[in-house]
Amino acid sequence: MSVGILSLTIHLPECHSLKEKRRLVKPILARLHKEFNVSVVEYGQQDTWQCCELLIACAASPGAQVERTLESVVAFYESHWPDLPLTQEKIEIII
Protein backbone atom coordinates (compact mmCIF):
# COMPACT_ATOMS: atom_id res chain seq x y z
CA MET A 1 0.00 0.00 0.00
CA SER A 2 1.24 3.46 -0.91
CA VAL A 3 0.18 6.83 0.43
CA GLY A 4 0.46 10.00 -1.58
CA ILE A 5 0.42 13.53 -0.24
CA LEU A 6 -0.17 16.54 -2.45
CA SER A 7 0.36 20.04 -1.11
CA LEU A 8 -1.03 22.96 -3.07
CA THR A 9 -0.48 26.65 -2.45
CA ILE A 10 -3.17 28.81 -4.00
CA HIS A 11 -3.16 32.56 -4.60
CA LEU A 12 -6.53 34.20 -3.89
CA PRO A 13 -6.15 37.64 -5.50
CA GLU A 14 -9.71 38.85 -4.90
CA CYS A 15 -9.94 37.99 -1.18
CA HIS A 16 -10.07 40.88 1.25
CA SER A 17 -11.25 39.05 4.37
CA LEU A 18 -11.16 35.64 5.98
CA LYS A 19 -14.88 35.30 5.28
CA GLU A 20 -14.29 35.72 1.53
CA LYS A 21 -11.43 33.21 1.71
CA ARG A 22 -13.66 30.64 3.43
CA ARG A 23 -16.38 31.25 0.79
CA LEU A 24 -13.89 30.38 -1.97
CA VAL A 25 -12.04 27.51 -0.29
CA LYS A 26 -14.90 25.43 1.16
CA PRO A 27 -16.39 24.50 -2.26
CA ILE A 28 -12.92 23.53 -3.51
CA LEU A 29 -12.40 21.18 -0.57
CA ALA A 30 -15.82 19.59 -1.03
CA ARG A 31 -15.49 19.19 -4.82
CA LEU A 32 -12.03 17.59 -4.69
CA HIS A 33 -13.19 15.17 -2.00
CA LYS A 34 -16.30 14.26 -4.00
CA GLU A 35 -14.59 13.87 -7.39
CA PHE A 36 -11.52 11.90 -6.29
CA ASN A 37 -12.44 10.33 -2.91
CA VAL A 38 -9.38 11.88 -1.30
CA SER A 39 -8.90 13.57 2.05
CA VAL A 40 -8.54 17.34 1.73
CA VAL A 41 -7.75 19.85 4.44
CA GLU A 42 -6.67 23.48 4.61
CA TYR A 43 -3.50 23.87 6.64
CA GLY A 44 -1.07 26.71 7.18
CA GLN A 45 -1.65 30.32 6.09
CA GLN A 46 -5.08 30.20 7.75
CA ASP A 47 -4.85 33.81 8.91
CA THR A 48 -3.68 35.10 5.51
CA TRP A 49 -6.41 36.39 3.23
CA GLN A 50 -4.83 35.92 -0.18
CA CYS A 51 -2.99 32.62 0.29
CA CYS A 52 -4.31 29.14 0.95
CA GLU A 53 -2.44 25.89 1.51
CA LEU A 54 -4.25 22.61 0.90
CA LEU A 55 -3.08 19.14 1.86
CA ILE A 56 -4.57 16.23 -0.10
CA ALA A 57 -3.97 12.58 0.85
CA CYS A 58 -4.67 9.43 -1.13
CA ALA A 59 -3.94 5.73 -0.49
CA ALA A 60 -3.91 2.84 -2.98
CA SER A 61 -2.18 -0.47 -3.63
CA PRO A 62 0.06 0.40 -6.56
CA GLY A 63 2.14 3.55 -6.05
CA ALA A 64 1.65 4.53 -9.68
CA GLN A 65 -2.12 4.75 -9.10
CA VAL A 66 -1.60 7.17 -6.21
CA GLU A 67 0.61 9.40 -8.33
CA ARG A 68 -1.86 9.38 -11.25
CA THR A 69 -4.72 10.30 -8.92
CA LEU A 70 -2.84 13.23 -7.41
CA GLU A 71 -1.74 14.47 -10.84
CA SER A 72 -5.41 14.28 -11.90
CA VAL A 73 -6.35 16.38 -8.87
CA VAL A 74 -3.90 19.09 -9.98
CA ALA A 75 -5.20 19.02 -13.57
CA PHE A 76 -8.81 19.11 -12.35
CA TYR A 77 -8.08 22.07 -10.07
CA GLU A 78 -6.33 24.03 -12.82
CA SER A 79 -9.18 23.44 -15.27
CA HIS A 80 -12.00 24.31 -12.84
CA TRP A 81 -10.47 27.26 -10.97
CA PRO A 82 -8.21 29.11 -13.44
CA ASP A 83 -8.89 32.42 -11.67
CA LEU A 84 -7.27 31.05 -8.47
CA PRO A 85 -3.73 30.21 -9.65
CA LEU A 86 -1.48 27.63 -8.05
CA THR A 87 1.78 29.10 -6.82
CA GLN A 88 3.25 25.81 -5.64
CA GLU A 89 2.48 22.10 -5.87
CA LYS A 90 4.37 19.16 -4.42
CA ILE A 91 3.62 15.43 -4.57
CA GLU A 92 5.18 12.97 -2.11
CA ILE A 93 4.70 9.20 -2.34
CA ILE A 94 5.29 7.10 0.76
CA ILE A 95 5.70 3.41 -0.03
C-alpha positions as CSV (number, residue, x, y, z in Angstrom):
1,M,0.0,0.0,0.0
2,S,1.2,3.5,-0.9
3,V,0.2,6.8,0.4
4,G,0.5,10.0,-1.6
5,I,0.4,13.5,-0.2
6,L,-0.2,16.5,-2.4
7,S,0.4,20.0,-1.1
8,L,-1.0,23.0,-3.1
9,T,-0.5,26.6,-2.5
10,I,-3.2,28.8,-4.0
11,H,-3.2,32.6,-4.6
12,L,-6.5,34.2,-3.9
13,P,-6.2,37.6,-5.5
14,E,-9.7,38.9,-4.9
15,C,-9.9,38.0,-1.2
16,H,-10.1,40.9,1.3
17,S,-11.2,39.0,4.4
18,L,-11.2,35.6,6.0
19,K,-14.9,35.3,5.3
20,E,-14.3,35.7,1.5
21,K,-11.4,33.2,1.7
22,R,-13.7,30.6,3.4
23,R,-16.4,31.2,0.8
24,L,-13.9,30.4,-2.0
25,V,-12.0,27.5,-0.3
26,K,-14.9,25.4,1.2
27,P,-16.4,24.5,-2.3
28,I,-12.9,23.5,-3.5
29,L,-12.4,21.2,-0.6
30,A,-15.8,19.6,-1.0
31,R,-15.5,19.2,-4.8
32,L,-12.0,17.6,-4.7
33,H,-13.2,15.2,-2.0
34,K,-16.3,14.3,-4.0
35,E,-14.6,13.9,-7.4
36,F,-11.5,11.9,-6.3
37,N,-12.4,10.3,-2.9
38,V,-9.4,11.9,-1.3
39,S,-8.9,13.6,2.0
40,V,-8.5,17.3,1.7
41,V,-7.7,19.9,4.4
42,E,-6.7,23.5,4.6
43,Y,-3.5,23.9,6.6
44,G,-1.1,26.7,7.2
45,Q,-1.7,30.3,6.1
46,Q,-5.1,30.2,7.8
47,D,-4.9,33.8,8.9
48,T,-3.7,35.1,5.5
49,W,-6.4,36.4,3.2
50,Q,-4.8,35.9,-0.2
51,C,-3.0,32.6,0.3
52,C,-4.3,29.1,1.0
53,E,-2.4,25.9,1.5
54,L,-4.2,22.6,0.9
55,L,-3.1,19.1,1.9
56,I,-4.6,16.2,-0.1
57,A,-4.0,12.6,0.9
58,C,-4.7,9.4,-1.1
59,A,-3.9,5.7,-0.5
60,A,-3.9,2.8,-3.0
61,S,-2.2,-0.5,-3.6
62,P,0.1,0.4,-6.6
63,G,2.1,3.6,-6.0
64,A,1.6,4.5,-9.7
65,Q,-2.1,4.8,-9.1
66,V,-1.6,7.2,-6.2
67,E,0.6,9.4,-8.3
68,R,-1.9,9.4,-11.3
69,T,-4.7,10.3,-8.9
70,L,-2.8,13.2,-7.4
71,E,-1.7,14.5,-10.8
72,S,-5.4,14.3,-11.9
73,V,-6.3,16.4,-8.9
74,V,-3.9,19.1,-10.0
75,A,-5.2,19.0,-13.6
76,F,-8.8,19.1,-12.4
77,Y,-8.1,22.1,-10.1
78,E,-6.3,24.0,-12.8
79,S,-9.2,23.4,-15.3
80,H,-12.0,24.3,-12.8
81,W,-10.5,27.3,-11.0
82,P,-8.2,29.1,-13.4
83,D,-8.9,32.4,-11.7
84,L,-7.3,31.1,-8.5
85,P,-3.7,30.2,-9.6
86,L,-1.5,27.6,-8.0
87,T,1.8,29.1,-6.8
88,Q,3.2,25.8,-5.6
89,E,2.5,22.1,-5.9
90,K,4.4,19.2,-4.4
91,I,3.6,15.4,-4.6
92,E,5.2,13.0,-2.1
93,I,4.7,9.2,-2.3
94,I,5.3,7.1,0.8
95,I,5.7,3.4,0.0
